[in-house]
């Protein structure tokens, strides 16, 4: 699962080089077939090996143009926050705060790729 997790954390970088959709890049990793075997911990370990990927996922999130979806941000308390935003709701849901950027990013990525996979 380490190879798949490594490919997953590099998706934002690959999007710039290969000009492919995130869906196509995620599918290429093999994640769709093995999604239940790739854990948040596997993703965290891959991020720890290449911490620059964390900022790339933050940028990916900033660049998303959607009326609903998962987000990651640094909040006013200097904590890393992930949650689900829906323009139709009057508040964000599933908000969780982390002190560590890698932990927050791993959680965000797992939620994000599951959302992409379920849209298949």
Legacy VTK file of the C-alpha trace (Angstrom):
# vtk DataFile Version 3.0
C-alpha trace
ASCII
DATASET POLYDATA
POINTS 120 float
0.000 0.000 0.000
3.020 2.283 0.391
3.388 2.653 -3.386
-0.278 3.566 -3.835
-0.147 6.024 -0.920
2.989 7.628 -2.377
1.274 8.059 -5.743
-1.823 9.479 -4.032
0.048 12.171 -2.103
1.730 13.272 -5.333
-1.524 13.757 -7.272
-1.560 17.588 -7.064
2.000 17.656 -8.418
1.113 15.187 -11.167
-1.891 17.305 -12.213
0.411 20.177 -13.135
2.818 17.982 -15.084
0.332 15.693 -16.817
-2.745 17.937 -17.189
-5.166 15.158 -16.199
-8.201 15.186 -13.956
-7.806 14.211 -10.334
-10.248 11.359 -11.012
-8.034 9.935 -13.792
-4.874 10.321 -11.710
-6.475 8.658 -8.688
-7.744 5.799 -10.841
-4.219 5.282 -12.206
-2.873 4.706 -8.690
-4.972 1.557 -8.257
-6.808 3.112 -5.316
-10.283 2.301 -6.640
-9.591 -1.433 -6.474
-7.780 -1.346 -3.115
-9.451 1.608 -1.358
-10.280 -0.415 1.727
-6.612 -1.381 2.145
-5.156 2.155 1.968
-5.417 3.750 5.383
-5.073 7.291 6.608
-1.894 6.057 8.323
-0.460 4.899 4.984
-1.170 8.353 3.560
0.365 10.041 6.635
3.555 7.988 6.221
3.793 8.927 2.533
3.331 12.624 3.409
6.048 12.386 6.063
8.449 11.160 3.352
7.658 14.158 1.138
6.323 16.992 3.350
6.167 19.421 0.397
3.089 17.484 -0.711
1.176 18.943 2.252
1.370 22.446 0.813
0.444 21.102 -2.611
-2.756 19.612 -1.153
-3.533 22.922 0.570
-3.158 24.625 -2.810
-5.317 21.963 -4.466
-8.026 22.686 -1.897
-7.750 26.445 -2.452
-8.079 25.940 -6.204
-11.214 23.791 -5.993
-14.299 25.485 -7.382
-17.227 23.567 -6.013
-20.428 24.171 -4.108
-19.667 21.318 -1.718
-16.744 19.178 -0.707
-13.974 18.531 1.780
-11.590 21.302 2.739
-8.421 21.814 4.733
-7.271 25.137 6.147
-5.304 26.809 8.899
-7.925 28.378 11.156
-7.853 31.477 13.367
-6.523 29.456 16.313
-3.519 28.306 14.225
-4.906 24.788 14.119
-5.309 22.754 10.958
-8.970 22.138 10.296
-10.679 19.760 7.915
-14.379 19.623 7.299
-17.110 19.310 4.748
-18.546 22.435 3.145
-21.950 22.545 1.488
-23.231 25.846 0.167
-26.812 24.683 0.849
-26.106 24.128 4.553
-25.830 26.961 7.026
-22.647 25.524 8.557
-19.712 23.219 7.836
-19.986 19.618 8.993
-17.553 16.952 10.170
-15.084 19.614 11.331
-11.994 18.275 13.056
-8.963 20.255 14.222
-5.370 19.051 14.277
-2.191 20.531 15.677
-0.079 18.794 13.045
-0.323 19.633 9.317
0.622 16.123 8.174
-2.105 14.499 10.304
-4.703 16.981 9.044
-3.623 16.575 5.448
-3.740 12.774 5.645
-7.298 12.940 6.977
-8.287 15.451 4.286
-6.782 13.338 1.500
-8.560 10.159 2.659
-11.917 11.981 2.771
-11.280 13.683 -0.564
-10.275 10.539 -2.434
-13.207 8.630 -0.966
-15.527 11.364 -2.257
-13.928 11.067 -5.682
-14.128 7.269 -5.634
-17.781 7.254 -4.613
-18.599 9.581 -7.523
-17.260 6.950 -9.937
LINES 1 121
120 0 1 2 3 4 5 6 7 8 9 10 11 12 13 14 15 16 17 18 19 20 21 22 23 24 25 26 27 28 29 30 31 32 33 34 35 36 37 38 39 40 41 42 43 44 45 46 47 48 49 50 51 52 53 54 55 56 57 58 59 60 61 62 63 64 65 66 67 68 69 70 71 72 73 74 75 76 77 78 79 80 81 82 83 84 85 86 87 88 89 90 91 92 93 94 95 96 97 98 99 100 101 102 103 104 105 106 107 108 109 110 111 112 113 114 115 116 117 118 119
